[in-house]
Amino acid sequence: MNMVLYLILLSLLPYFWLFTQMQVLAGITHAPANIIALIAATLMWWQFTLGMRFLMARLDPNYVKHLSLHKKIGKFAIPIIFFHPIWQVYNYTQSLTFIYFINFSSKLQTYISFGRLAYFIFIIIFITSALLRSRLHFRPWLYLHYLNYPMMFFVFLHGNYLGTFLNTFPWLKIYWLIFAFSFFALLIFRFLAFLNLNRQKYRLVAKKALTSDVTLYTFLPLNKPITPKVGQFIYLRPSFFAEAHPFTAMIYNHTNQTISLAIKSVGPFTRKLTDLKINSIVYLDGPYGVFTKQGHNSNPKVIIAGGIGITPYINLINKYANQNTYLFYANRTLSEAVFRQTLKSKLKNNYIDALSQQSLHQKLVVNSRLNKQILNKFIPKNLIKQANFFICGSPAFMHSIISDLKSLGVKPENIFFEEFSL
């Protein structure tokens, strides 16, 4: 279990003691609704904090794990907040319409309405993030996700004034205020990050088309350089107020400290990057991730890449490849295989192309989607149990390959994959 999860569980412990105080305070019918609200609010605070990569990377460089935890809490833990207003409506014998009518006619009603506003915002965030994320484009989802900020503001106002337990136990009130003030501190930090406080300024010094839709960008640091390890990724912000997206630091030059990113034009953000001119100023932050860490040695490894998913492996192969390193590179056509000749010269007969939309009669080229039969044919039987397997590509590609590897007898703990996008 990672350290962050331990911290989350530890932060919830004080609330479970409150279950022993139910008869003393609101009673067994009222108290659970309040305790659940406190637990949910704390989990929402963690959701906000887990999304701050600048901070979380200092606790653990595996930011992908933090994102995964962020999504799981949002889908499976945070929904307990639905019970709080419904339970309160039942306790106070109100109709369900009580939840939805904003009322600022008195101080009490105002603070109740702060809770209503937080609840409305929460419903929007939950539906768009947990239920409709795959159907929404990145920008609409991102802008709706920013509603977390006012939601948390209303949560702290609502709970601070109306919380029965908070206003009964001074230590609990202090505990709650610590979360409240830390939220506002993090909000300030977030604003400063928006102004590129924790990003490094780089200049585009080279730009090269690798294929019809993949471009290699090379950036030179203008202040403190970022020093990514093999397999790590960084966030690129192409202008001062632009969005930031993650890309693998494919090549890091130790001599001049330049970072090279191979980026495929597949959406509005990446297509706009092709408009960058030489000497353009961009902002980078990172590095993040621990992908391929288990391959930074001479042990047997099988590397599987789909399309632009080859980028985490360039430095890995250059530094750590040997006779027990195999690469399966899946593309639609051979022309899409970036750095093919470099990789083939390094791996020789351990390099296999899988082409789904082109038929070529060449040695070590299979005219098919990469599948279990191809993997079984080319991977030596002794490596199935011994090697570590690394997969990077589209989510559907990775899911399919992971399933194939498990059916071949590869242990789950020997399978590593990269998925750094929300």
Secondary structure as GFF3:
##gff-version 3
##sequence-region A 1 422
A	DSSP	alpha_helix	3	17	.	.	.	ID=ss1
A	DSSP	three_ten_helix	18	21	.	.	.	ID=ss2
A	DSSP	alpha_helix	31	50	.	.	.	ID=ss3
A	DSSP	alpha_helix	53	59	.	.	.	ID=ss4
A	DSSP	alpha_helix	63	72	.	.	.	ID=ss5
A	DSSP	pi_helix	73	77	.	.	.	ID=ss6
A	DSSP	three_ten_helix	78	82	.	.	.	ID=ss7
A	DSSP	alpha_helix	83	91	.	.	.	ID=ss8
A	DSSP	three_ten_helix	96	99	.	.	.	ID=ss9
A	DSSP	alpha_helix	107	126	.	.	.	ID=ss10
A	DSSP	pi_helix	127	131	.	.	.	ID=ss11
A	DSSP	three_ten_helix	133	135	.	.	.	ID=ss12
A	DSSP	alpha_helix	138	145	.	.	.	ID=ss13
A	DSSP	alpha_helix	148	162	.	.	.	ID=ss14
A	DSSP	alpha_helix	170	194	.	.	.	ID=ss15
A	DSSP	beta_strand	200	209	.	.	.	ID=ss16
A	DSSP	beta_strand	214	221	.	.	.	ID=ss17
A	DSSP	beta_strand	233	237	.	.	.	ID=ss18
A	DSSP	beta_strand	245	248	.	.	.	ID=ss19
A	DSSP	beta_strand	251	252	.	.	.	ID=ss20
A	DSSP	beta_strand	259	264	.	.	.	ID=ss21
A	DSSP	alpha_helix	268	273	.	.	.	ID=ss22
A	DSSP	beta_strand	281	288	.	.	.	ID=ss23
A	DSSP	three_ten_helix	293	295	.	.	.	ID=ss24
A	DSSP	beta_strand	301	306	.	.	.	ID=ss25
A	DSSP	three_ten_helix	307	313	.	.	.	ID=ss26
A	DSSP	alpha_helix	314	320	.	.	.	ID=ss27
A	DSSP	beta_strand	325	331	.	.	.	ID=ss28
A	DSSP	three_ten_helix	334	336	.	.	.	ID=ss29
A	DSSP	alpha_helix	340	347	.	.	.	ID=ss30
A	DSSP	three_ten_helix	348	350	.	.	.	ID=ss31
A	DSSP	beta_strand	351	355	.	.	.	ID=ss32
A	DSSP	beta_strand	365	366	.	.	.	ID=ss33
A	DSSP	alpha_helix	372	378	.	.	.	ID=ss34
A	DSSP	alpha_helix	381	386	.	.	.	ID=ss35
A	DSSP	beta_strand	388	392	.	.	.	ID=ss36
A	DSSP	alpha_helix	395	407	.	.	.	ID=ss37
A	DSSP	three_ten_helix	412	414	.	.	.	ID=ss38
A	DSSP	beta_strand	415	417	.	.	.	ID=ss39
###
